[in-house]
């Protein structure tokens, strides 16, 4: 994967704390005109004296202010800032020497290093989140690290899988846990410090040539942009760009409610990674949506029709994934666009004339629905056999034989309605429930309706989102 497009995604088992922190800084790491514009503005406001260099103290102010803007609830922003503060120094140190021979290499970060700092911030936050969860306390500053004893590690080692770091995935027994503990405890002091913990994880990522490893081992050879230079280029539609041939990155939880399972297709991951940031309730997500809505609302009416949304999706996919791949993704997932549009358009109707359009208040949820209903279609098509999309009135159909042959392939898509199938009897019962008209065929709309109903019945975070409940999701502190 190209180092220019590589990025970091937290593992499925990451805590809500780290997800809420990481999603705030994710847009700062994107290599697009919008991402560059966001970084310029952030760096200029952080670099108070205009020196072109930012200290650790100034970076901490940037982090605190960015969290405050993303979460107007002052307490939540402060909690996140304080919880992860011990790891900021590590992200800062990893970024400040990216440009060999730079005058800012000693104790400051230059603008050319700023994008990678925001990525390192996310990586070290995820490392620290695991550390304090094993240790059982809230971390201190970087010079007075918390410590993990062997007994604590043995007690909690099973919780470290699925967190996004290769070194921790092979710990399957107490013997494995003891072995890795002693590898991390480099000074043989019987305690693991965060400095040892993060150094070990970094070394293993680099050794295994992972995406995270390539990021942590990166060197920037030549600055390409200046924080003071402002160009008057046309603003893009707010969609991150992926270079041709780049590997798909597994997405984080979408809108705080849905994480795709391990069985989803690479096409789906590419589709989701085009739109997921626009579904987030963050300052960065809001800025991306403002720009994207202007491109979707061609006549400036404040409303977008299904045809306009359809065209916007096609353009966004081509821009992110290239013309050929983008067109393929557009056709593969087109059957779900009308489902997502129909689900989003009643949420914030401003008038009767608004019934057949999406307004800006509904635009965030539309992007969440695009990702979620595309995931449902991905599962549906895996059983049906795939093919180009058709419109809603000419849906594909699943016969009972197709369902019974293929249901085991869709049990790990992230939907509770599919997780619970463990044998043919349960699968047959579920088919009967989905086939609401009793005609022996399940349409996409029946499939989606069944999955939505299951999420509501199970009271998952996804249920309220699919029901049109716009109340912000909560995290426990």
C-alpha positions, 0 to 999 in steps of 0.5 A: 500500500502506498505510504501516501494513502496508508492510514490507521484503523482501530480494531473492532475490540477498541473501546468507545473512548478511543473510537470517540477520540480517533474519529475526531482527528481522522479527517486531519490525516486525509490527503485531499484538498479538504484535508490539507485545508483543514490542516493549514487552518489548524496548524496556523491557529496552533502556531501562535507566533507564526514561526512555522514550528509547533511545540508539544505544549502548543500541540496539547492545546490543539488537541484540547481545542479540537476535542472541545469543538467536536464535543460541545459537551465540555466534560466529554472533551475534557475526559478524552483529553485527560484520559489519553494525555500520556500518549501525546508525547510519544506521537509528538516524538515519532513525528518531530524527526520525520524530516532528517536535517530539518531545523524543526527536528529537535523539539518542534513539529513543522507543517510538513510533519503535522499530518503524520502527527495526527495519524500517530496521535491515533495510533498511540492513543489506541496503544495507550487505551489497551495499556490502561485497560489492562492496568486498570487505571487512568494513565499518568504523564509520560515520565511517570507511566502506569505499570503492568505487572505479570499478574495483571497481564495474565488476568487480562491478556484475553482482552487484547485481541482484535485491537488492531496490533499484530503482536497481540493477535497470537496470545492464546494461552497463559504460556503465550502471555508470559512469553510476550510479557518478558519480551516487552519487559526489556529491563527485566524489572517485572513491570511493563511501562508504557514506553516499553509497551509502545516500543514493542508494538511499534517494532512488531508492526514494522517487522511484520510490514503492516500498514501501521508499521509502514506509518510508524517507520515513515520518513518524509524526504521533502516538504510539499506544502507550506502552512502560509500558502493559500491556493484558490483551487476548486474545493473537492466534494469532500471525499478522500482520494485513494490511489489506484491499486491501494489496499482496502482498509477496514473501517471503524464503527460507522456513526457509532453504531455499526462495524462491518464483520470479517465476511464483508467483501473488499468492494464493500470496504472500498465503498464504505471508506468513501462515505464513512467520514461524512456520517460522523458527528464531528467538526471534520465530518460536518465540514466534509458534508457542507462541501459535499452537499453543495456538489449534490445540490446542483441548483442550490435549492437546499434539497437533493433529489434521488437522481442528484444523490445517485449522481453524487454517489457515482462521482464520489466513488470515481473520484476516490477509487478511480473511474473504472473501479468507481463505476464498478462499485457504483453499479454493484451497490446501486440497488441500495441507494433508493433504500438509503434515500427512502429511509433518510428523507422523512427524518427532518422534513421541513415542509410537504415539498420536502417529502421527496428530497434530502435536505442538509439536516438529513445528509449525515444520516444518508451517508450512514444509511448508504454504508449500512444498507450497502453492507446488507446488499453485500450479504444479500448478493453473496447468497444470490450470486452477485451481478449488476444492480437493478432498481428497487421495483425489480429487486433480486430475489433469494429462493429458499434453496439459495438461502439454505445453501449460502446462509453460512457465508453471511453470519459475520457481517455485523448484523444480529439477525444473521449472527444467530444462525447456527444450523439449518433449522434456524436458517429455515425459520429466519427465511420464513420470517423474511419472506413476509408475503409467503411467496417463497422468495425474499426481496432485498427490501424484505431482507433489509426490513428483517435485519432492521427489525432484529437490530431494534428488537435486540436494542443494539446501537444500530436499531435507533439509527435505522429507526431514524432516531437522531439522538447522539449515541452515548458512551459510558465514562 
